[in-house]
Amino acid sequence: MHDVTAWESFFRDALHRPVALAFVTDLDPAVAWSPAERQLADSFKSTDRRAIWLHGRSALKQVLSRQGEDLDTSGILFPAPRWSLSHCRFTAVAVGLPEGSSVDGIGIDLELGRTPPERSARFFLSDEELSWISGIQDEDLDATLLRLWTVKEALFKADPDNAGRVMTNYRVQDPSAEIGRAVSFGSEMEYASLAIPGGMLSVAIKRV
């Protein structure tokens, strides 16, 4: 059971921002698509990739609707200062902030039913983070790696200047913290991570 309202409340409290969250597992046939959106969807040769794109944009439309925004998502490119998307196959989650929010970017990452292997940690954790994680007990290691993976993905997505950067460029101040701060090239960022049924969800923002 997915309590999206409770998730949204958690991230609002953790980040002190009025985030809006939407979670889509089944595509609503009643969703209205603009000609531009249909053209983008039809550009995917793979049926699965087209469906994944539609699920993500459907979640984004829900966020836009709550914000009183234009529901045509075709012009929204990522990274975007006020919106972010994440997919896990045909499950999608979107997050948004209202106009005038004091952030340079927002990012979200969802992982369900999978954990990054320990050998991959060096590709997304800094040397300091790797040193810390070496002391984690085996029974807690998978959950910790999953949390930090989603945090790093969310931080990367929240950075409007992420072109050419990698996840090790984003360093969390306290790897043990589910709600905390991070830094990248002198820029301060914040994040929150939440264990949900079957996986992990993280949201990050980049301060102005």
ABEGO torsion letter per residue (X at the ends): XBBAAAAAAAAAAAAGBBBBBBBBABBBAABBBBAAAAAAAAABABAAAAAAAAAAAAAAAAAAAAAGBBABAAABBOBBAABBBBBBEABBBBBBBBBGBBBABBBBBBBBGBBBBAAAAAAABBAAAAAAAAABBAAAAAAAAAAAAAAAAAAAAABAAABGBBAAABBBABAABABBBBBBGGBBBBBBBBBBBGEBBBBBBBBX
